[in-house]
Amino acid sequence: MTDAQLFGERVRRLREQRKLSQEKLAQASNLTTSFVSTVEHGRKTPSLTTVLKLARGLKVDAAELFSGLTYDVLRKLKL
């Protein structure tokens, strides 16, 4: 699994927990729906600005998007 895939799964999980569609998250984050989909599927690694926009759209602290990315997990990623 890549870093982008791991991050995308986290975004999708948080979005679904909040019962948001990709469209609603995109609007709240000032991003396009297709870009949100691309991030969720791990096809693109978002910039820091995009991470902050997603956090704002999800109404979470930015750190929450990185929850679970422990040192052990990071060691196993192909960076």
Backbone torsions as a table, in degrees:
resi	resn	phi	psi	omega
1	MET	NA	140.7	-179.7
2	THR	-93.6	167.4	176.8
3	ASP	-61.3	-39.4	179.8
4	ALA	-64.4	-40.1	178.7
5	GLN	-66.4	-42.6	179.2
6	LEU	-62.4	-45.0	178.8
7	PHE	-64.8	-44.0	179.9
8	GLY	-60.1	-39.6	177.0
9	GLU	-62.7	-39.4	179.5
10	ARG	-64.7	-44.1	178.5
11	VAL	-60.6	-47.8	-179.2
12	ARG	-60.5	-44.3	-180.0
13	ARG	-60.7	-45.7	179.4
14	LEU	-65.4	-39.6	179.0
15	ARG	-63.1	-46.4	-179.0
16	GLU	-66.5	-36.7	177.1
17	GLN	-61.1	-31.8	-179.6
18	ARG	-91.4	4.2	178.9
19	LYS	55.1	42.6	176.7
20	LEU	-102.5	141.6	170.8
21	SER	-80.6	165.5	174.7
22	GLN	-60.9	-36.1	179.3
23	GLU	-62.4	-45.4	-179.8
24	LYS	-65.7	-41.7	177.4
25	LEU	-63.7	-42.3	179.3
26	ALA	-59.5	-45.4	179.1
27	GLN	-61.9	-46.7	-177.6
28	ALA	-67.4	-23.1	-177.2
29	SER	-100.6	-3.4	-176.1
30	ASN	58.8	45.0	177.2
31	LEU	-128.1	169.6	175.3
32	THR	-86.7	154.6	177.8
33	THR	-61.3	-40.8	-179.2
34	SER	-65.3	-33.3	178.4
35	PHE	-70.3	-41.0	176.4
36	VAL	-58.9	-43.6	178.7
37	SER	-61.6	-43.6	179.8
38	THR	-60.7	-42.8	178.4
39	VAL	-65.6	-46.8	-178.4
40	GLU	-61.0	-31.7	179.9
41	HIS	-87.5	1.6	176.4
42	GLY	72.0	22.3	-179.8
43	ARG	-89.0	-8.8	179.7
44	LYS	-145.3	138.4	174.7
45	THR	-92.2	118.6	-175.8
46	PRO	-74.1	152.6	174.3
47	SER	-73.8	169.4	177.2
48	LEU	-60.5	-40.7	178.3
49	THR	-59.0	-42.7	179.2
50	THR	-66.5	-39.6	177.2
51	VAL	-58.9	-44.4	-179.9
52	LEU	-66.0	-37.9	176.9
53	LYS	-64.2	-42.6	178.7
54	LEU	-64.0	-42.1	178.4
55	ALA	-60.7	-43.4	178.7
56	ARG	-63.6	-43.8	179.5
57	GLY	-64.0	-33.8	178.9
58	LEU	-86.1	-9.6	-178.0
59	LYS	59.9	48.1	177.0
60	VAL	-131.4	159.9	170.9
61	ASP	-65.3	145.7	179.7
62	ALA	-56.8	-34.3	-179.9
63	ALA	-60.3	-28.9	-179.6
64	GLU	-62.9	-29.3	178.8
65	LEU	-69.6	-19.2	-179.7
66	PHE	-105.4	4.8	179.6
67	SER	-58.3	134.7	179.6
68	GLY	94.7	-10.8	178.6
69	LEU	-87.8	67.6	-179.3
70	THR	-72.7	169.4	178.2
71	TYR	-56.7	-42.8	-179.9
72	ASP	-61.3	-40.3	177.9
73	VAL	-66.7	-46.0	-178.6
74	LEU	-61.3	-36.4	179.1
75	ARG	-60.8	-31.3	-175.1
76	LYS	-86.9	-11.9	-178.7
77	LEU	-76.4	149.5	175.0
78	LYS	-91.2	96.5	-178.4
79	LEU	-103.6	NA	NA
